[in-house]
């Protein structure tokens, strides 16, 4: 482990030199100071300086092209509740390493998800990116402060019980885009993933999904059947795991654990958190949903309420 840290530190110094020599206008002093960000890209390319630089360059260009900062500042997703009914995906507390636990439930997935009535593929991707930004800028930052060390990976549970295999092809294109964004623009943020309640027929789907993933990601994935509770509880304390997955947590309030988004980022255990802006992605009034589906943007917020991505890393 110590030798790995020495190698990473040496590579980081060379990486910074290469980036500074290139003098790209996208490579700002704030990016240069974000050690956690640079290390994630280095590790994603196994400390290969040239490959890591190419990956980081592509990421910085994508942020401009996709208007990520504008999405963070102005995008609202009032269709959130309907999406959550059809495709529950949520953060819930932390694992034993202090990483956020992220859960996706596939049983109610439907082709109607992105047909334009509930939302569109374009808006779903913006929502996905906005949530990734919230995790990197907000959830990871709070968790790092609480742990006193950098927390920049998550523990993911994907519940495949009753997964509608026939619906998979209808959203395959969007899932491929989501996978591309995760691997190429938010690399090394997955700590471990459990695929639980995996049916036998999932093997065919897994061959497709596996082809979308790099080998580093595949190595972090464990495929489990219906007897998964023991494995989950080895990684996540019972009080932090929803009762439906073998834990003891039953969050109070409408929607229970699935709608709580509960964690150190908003439970009052970290000074300065929660931050209203990051908790308010669904603030656009429901009656404005029609116009949001048309133009893709909700109300704006004051720039002063935002913390730039490269200013958040806890060293």
C-alpha positions as CSV (number, residue, x, y, z in Angstrom):
1,X,0.0,0.0,0.0
2,X,2.8,2.4,0.9
3,X,4.6,1.7,-2.3
4,X,1.4,2.4,-4.3
5,X,1.1,5.8,-2.6
6,X,4.7,6.6,-3.4
7,X,4.2,5.7,-7.0
8,X,0.9,7.7,-7.2
9,X,2.7,10.7,-5.6
10,X,5.5,10.5,-8.1
11,X,3.1,10.2,-11.0
12,X,1.0,13.1,-9.8
13,X,4.1,15.4,-9.8
14,X,4.9,14.4,-13.4
15,X,1.2,14.7,-14.4
16,X,1.1,18.3,-13.1
17,X,4.2,19.1,-15.0
18,X,2.8,17.7,-18.2
19,X,-0.4,19.6,-17.8
20,X,1.3,22.9,-16.9
21,X,3.6,22.5,-19.9
22,X,0.6,22.0,-22.2
23,X,-0.8,25.3,-20.9
24,X,-4.4,24.5,-21.9
25,X,-6.8,27.3,-21.0
26,X,-9.1,24.6,-19.5
27,X,-6.4,23.6,-17.1
28,X,-6.9,26.2,-14.4
29,X,-5.0,26.7,-11.1
30,X,-8.0,25.4,-9.3
31,X,-7.9,22.1,-11.3
32,X,-4.1,21.9,-10.6
33,X,-4.8,22.2,-6.9
34,X,-7.4,19.5,-6.9
35,X,-5.2,16.5,-6.0
36,X,-8.2,14.1,-5.5
37,X,-9.4,14.9,-9.0
38,X,-6.0,14.4,-10.7
39,X,-5.4,11.2,-8.9
40,X,-8.7,9.7,-10.0
41,X,-7.8,10.2,-13.6
42,X,-4.2,8.9,-13.1
43,X,-5.5,5.8,-11.4
44,X,-8.1,5.3,-14.1
45,X,-5.2,5.0,-16.6
46,X,-2.9,3.1,-14.2
47,X,-0.6,6.1,-13.7
48,X,0.2,6.4,-17.4
49,X,0.8,10.1,-17.7
50,X,0.0,10.5,-21.4
51,X,-3.2,8.4,-21.2
52,X,-4.3,10.2,-18.0
53,X,-3.7,13.6,-19.7
54,X,-5.8,12.6,-22.7
55,X,-8.6,11.5,-20.5
56,X,-8.5,14.7,-18.4
57,X,-8.4,16.8,-21.5
58,X,-11.5,15.0,-22.9
59,X,-13.2,15.5,-19.5
60,X,-12.5,19.2,-19.4
61,X,-13.7,19.7,-23.0
62,X,-16.8,17.7,-22.3
63,X,-17.7,19.9,-19.3
64,X,-17.7,22.9,-21.7
65,X,-19.5,21.2,-24.5
66,X,-22.2,19.6,-22.3
67,X,-22.5,22.9,-20.3
68,X,-22.0,21.1,-17.0
69,X,-21.6,24.2,-15.0
70,X,-24.9,25.6,-16.4
71,X,-26.6,22.4,-15.6
72,X,-25.4,22.6,-12.0
73,X,-26.5,26.2,-11.7
74,X,-29.9,26.1,-13.4
75,X,-31.2,22.6,-14.0
76,X,-34.3,21.5,-12.1
77,X,-36.0,18.1,-12.3
78,X,-39.6,18.4,-11.1
79,X,-40.4,15.0,-12.7
80,X,-38.2,13.5,-10.0
81,X,-41.0,11.9,-8.0
82,X,-42.5,10.2,-11.1
83,X,-39.0,9.0,-12.2
84,X,-38.4,7.6,-8.7
85,X,-41.7,5.7,-8.8
86,X,-40.6,4.0,-12.1
87,X,-36.8,3.8,-11.5
88,X,-35.8,4.3,-7.9
89,X,-32.2,5.4,-7.5
90,X,-31.0,6.9,-4.3
91,X,-28.2,7.6,-1.8
92,X,-28.7,6.3,1.7
93,X,-26.1,6.8,4.5
94,X,-22.6,5.2,4.4
95,X,-20.8,1.9,4.4
96,X,-18.2,0.9,7.0
97,X,-15.5,2.8,5.1
98,X,-17.4,6.0,5.2
99,X,-18.4,5.9,1.5
100,X,-21.9,6.8,0.4
101,X,-24.3,3.9,-0.3
102,X,-26.0,4.2,-3.6
103,X,-29.0,2.0,-4.5
104,X,-30.8,1.4,-7.8
105,X,-34.0,-0.7,-8.1
106,X,-34.7,-2.1,-11.5
107,X,-38.0,-4.0,-11.0
108,X,-40.2,-1.2,-12.2
109,X,-38.1,0.0,-15.1
110,X,-40.2,0.7,-18.2
111,X,-39.7,2.0,-21.8
112,X,-42.2,4.7,-20.8
113,X,-39.5,6.2,-18.6
114,X,-38.0,8.3,-21.4
115,X,-40.9,8.5,-23.9
116,X,-41.3,12.3,-23.4
117,X,-44.4,12.0,-21.2
118,X,-42.5,11.7,-17.9
119,X,-39.1,12.9,-19.1
120,X,-36.8,12.8,-22.2
121,X,-33.5,11.1,-22.7
122,X,-31.8,14.5,-22.8
123,X,-33.3,15.6,-19.5
124,X,-32.5,12.3,-17.9
125,X,-28.9,12.6,-18.8
126,X,-28.8,16.2,-17.4
127,X,-30.3,14.9,-14.2
128,X,-27.8,12.1,-14.1
129,X,-24.9,14.5,-14.5
130,X,-26.3,16.9,-12.0
131,X,-26.6,14.1,-9.5
132,X,-22.9,13.1,-10.2
133,X,-21.9,16.7,-9.6
134,X,-23.9,16.7,-6.3
135,X,-22.0,13.6,-5.2
136,X,-18.6,14.8,-6.1
137,X,-19.0,18.4,-4.9
138,X,-21.4,17.9,-2.0
139,X,-21.7,14.4,-0.7
140,X,-18.0,13.4,-1.0
141,X,-17.0,16.8,0.4
142,X,-19.1,16.3,3.5
143,X,-18.0,12.7,4.0
144,X,-14.4,13.7,3.6
145,X,-14.8,16.4,6.3
146,X,-16.4,13.9,8.6
147,X,-13.8,11.2,8.0
148,X,-10.8,13.5,8.1
149,X,-9.6,12.0,4.9
150,X,-10.6,12.0,1.2
151,X,-13.7,10.0,0.5
152,X,-14.2,9.9,-3.3
153,X,-15.8,6.5,-4.0
154,X,-19.2,5.0,-3.4
155,X,-20.7,1.6,-2.5
156,X,-23.4,0.7,-5.0
157,X,-26.2,-1.8,-4.7
158,X,-28.2,-2.7,-7.8
159,X,-31.4,-4.6,-7.1
160,X,-32.2,-6.8,-10.1
161,X,-35.3,-8.5,-8.6
162,X,-38.0,-9.0,-11.2
163,X,-35.9,-6.9,-13.7
164,X,-38.0,-6.5,-16.9
165,X,-35.5,-8.0,-19.4
166,X,-37.8,-7.1,-22.3
167,X,-37.6,-3.4,-21.4
168,X,-33.8,-3.4,-21.4
169,X,-33.3,-2.8,-25.1
170,X,-35.7,0.2,-25.1
171,X,-33.4,2.1,-22.8
172,X,-30.1,0.5,-23.8
173,X,-28.8,3.6,-25.7
174,X,-29.3,5.9,-22.7
175,X,-27.8,3.4,-20.3
176,X,-24.7,3.2,-22.6
177,X,-24.5,7.0,-22.5
178,X,-24.8,7.0,-18.7
179,X,-22.1,4.3,-18.5
180,X,-19.8,6.3,-20.9
181,X,-20.2,9.5,-18.7
182,X,-19.5,7.6,-15.5
183,X,-16.4,5.8,-16.8
184,X,-14.8,8.6,-18.8
185,X,-15.8,11.8,-16.9
186,X,-16.2,10.6,-13.3
187,X,-13.6,7.8,-13.1
188,X,-12.6,5.9,-10.0
189,X,-15.7,6.9,-8.1
190,X,-16.9,3.4,-7.7
191,X,-15.6,1.6,-4.7
192,X,-17.6,-1.6,-4.9
193,X,-20.9,-2.8,-6.5
194,X,-23.3,-5.5,-5.5
195,X,-25.7,-6.8,-8.1
196,X,-28.3,-8.5,-5.9
197,X,-31.3,-10.7,-6.7
198,X,-29.7,-11.5,-10.1
199,X,-32.0,-13.9,-12.0
200,X,-30.6,-16.6,-14.2
201,X,-31.7,-14.8,-17.3
202,X,-29.6,-11.8,-16.3
203,X,-26.5,-13.6,-17.6
204,X,-27.5,-12.6,-21.1
205,X,-28.0,-9.0,-20.1
206,X,-24.8,-9.0,-18.2
207,X,-22.9,-9.9,-21.3
208,X,-24.2,-6.7,-22.9
209,X,-23.6,-4.6,-19.8
210,X,-20.1,-6.0,-19.2
211,X,-19.2,-5.0,-22.7
212,X,-19.9,-1.3,-21.8
213,X,-17.5,-1.5,-18.8
214,X,-13.7,-1.3,-18.5
215,X,-11.9,-4.2,-16.7
216,X,-11.2,-2.1,-13.6
217,X,-15.0,-1.5,-13.1
218,X,-15.8,-5.2,-13.8
219,X,-13.4,-6.3,-11.1
220,X,-15.3,-4.2,-8.5
221,X,-18.6,-6.0,-9.2
222,X,-20.0,-8.9,-7.3
223,X,-23.1,-10.7,-8.7
224,X,-25.3,-12.2,-6.0
225,X,-28.6,-14.1,-6.0
226,X,-31.3,-13.8,-3.4
227,X,-29.1,-14.6,-0.4
228,X,-27.1,-11.4,-0.3
229,X,-27.7,-10.0,3.1
230,X,-24.6,-11.5,4.8
231,X,-22.4,-10.0,2.1
232,X,-24.0,-6.6,2.4
233,X,-23.8,-6.5,6.2
234,X,-20.1,-7.3,6.0
235,X,-19.7,-3.9,4.2
236,X,-22.6,-1.8,5.6
237,X,-23.7,-1.6,9.2
238,X,-27.2,-2.8,9.8
239,X,-28.4,0.7,11.0
240,X,-27.2,2.2,7.7
241,X,-28.8,-0.4,5.4
242,X,-32.5,-0.2,4.5
243,X,-34.6,-2.9,6.2
244,X,-35.8,-4.2,2.7
245,X,-32.2,-5.2,2.1
246,X,-31.5,-6.9,5.4
247,X,-30.6,-3.9,7.6
248,X,-32.6,-2.2,10.3
249,X,-33.1,1.3,8.9
250,X,-36.6,2.5,8.2
251,X,-36.3,6.2,7.6
252,X,-39.3,8.2,8.8
253,X,-41.1,10.5,6.4
254,X,-42.8,10.1,3.1
255,X,-41.1,7.6,0.9
256,X,-39.0,6.1,3.7
257,X,-35.4,5.2,2.9
258,X,-35.8,5.5,-0.8
259,X,-36.7,9.2,-0.6
260,X,-34.7,10.3,2.4
261,X,-31.3,10.9,0.7
262,X,-30.0,10.6,4.2
263,X,-26.3,11.0,5.1
264,X,-23.7,13.1,6.7
265,X,-24.2,15.7,3.9
266,X,-27.6,16.6,5.4
267,X,-28.1,14.9,8.8
268,X,-26.5,17.7,10.9
269,X,-23.3,15.8,11.8
270,X,-21.0,17.9,9.6
271,X,-20.5,21.6,10.3
272,X,-21.8,23.7,7.4
273,X,-24.1,21.1,6.0
274,X,-26.7,20.7,4.7
275,X,-26.5,23.3,1.9
276,X,-29.9,24.4,0.7
277,X,-28.8,24.7,-3.0
278,X,-27.7,21.1,-3.3
279,X,-30.8,19.9,-1.5
280,X,-33.1,21.8,-3.9
281,X,-32.9,20.1,-7.3
282,X,-36.6,19.5,-7.3
283,X,-37.5,23.1,-6.4
284,X,-39.2,23.9,-9.7
285,X,-43.0,24.0,-9.1
286,X,-44.8,20.9,-10.4
287,X,-47.1,23.1,-12.6
288,X,-44.0,24.2,-14.5
289,X,-43.1,20.6,-15.5
290,X,-44.5,21.0,-19.0
291,X,-42.3,24.0,-19.8
292,X,-39.3,22.2,-18.3
293,X,-39.9,19.2,-20.6
294,X,-39.9,21.7,-23.5
295,X,-36.9,23.9,-22.7
296,X,-35.0,21.5,-20.4
297,X,-34.1,24.2,-17.8
298,X,-35.7,25.4,-14.7
299,X,-35.0,28.5,-12.5
300,X,-31.5,29.8,-12.0
301,X,-29.6,30.4,-8.8
302,X,-27.1,32.9,-7.6
303,X,-23.5,31.9,-8.6
304,X,-22.3,32.7,-5.1
305,X,-24.2,29.7,-3.7
306,X,-22.0,27.3,-5.7
307,X,-18.7,25.8,-5.0
308,X,-16.7,25.0,-8.2
309,X,-15.9,21.3,-8.7
310,X,-12.2,21.8,-8.5
311,X,-12.4,23.7,-5.2
312,X,-14.0,21.0,-3.2
313,X,-11.3,18.3,-2.9
314,X,-10.3,17.4,0.6
315,X,-6.6,16.6,0.6
